[in-house]
Amino acid sequence: MLKGIRDEIKPKLLKKHFVVSDYIPYGTNWLAYSIRRLKERKRNILLLGSSFIQSHRV
């Protein structure tokens, strides 16, 4: 199983019969978990910010 793959690459991998999944934290502690994960790897903050900006472009 591959994890952390960009969305635009996933269809290509699926065609090659790779198993690809999306991980989405949920439940009552999702926010605390997500913040902890961001703190563990500072680069994730930049990725989150750039993803947010790209998804909200007009």
N, C-alpha and C positions, 0 to 999 in steps of 0.2 A: 504494500500500500504506500502511495506517495502522499506526503503531507506538505502543505505550504506552497502549493503550486498556483501560479497566476491563473485567473479565470480564462484568459484568452488562450492558454495552452491546454486546458483541460479537455476540450473536444478532440484535439489531436491525439492526446494520450489515450483517451477512451477508444478511439478508432484502432489504436494499436493494442487494445485489450488490457491496458493498465487499469487498476482499480484506483479511483480518485474519490476523495470525500471532502466535504466541507465541515469544519468544526465550528459549532455555534454554542457558546456557553449560555445556559439558561437556568432558571430556578431563582430562588430567593437571594442567592449570593453571587449572581452573575456579575454585578458591578464591581464588587470587591475583588473577585477573581480576575476580572479583566484589568483592573488597575494594577494589581500585583504582577500580572504578566507583562504589562507595559513597563513597570519599574525594573523587572528582571532584565529586559533587553531594551535599552534606550532607543535603538534604531526603530523599534516598533512604533514609537511615538511619531517619528517622521513618516513612516509608512501609512499610519492611520490618518495623519494630517493630509498627506498628498492624495490618498484615496478619497477622503472627504471632499477635497477641493475639486478633484477630477469628476466626481459624481454630481457636483452641483454647478458645473459650468453651463452657461447658457449658450 
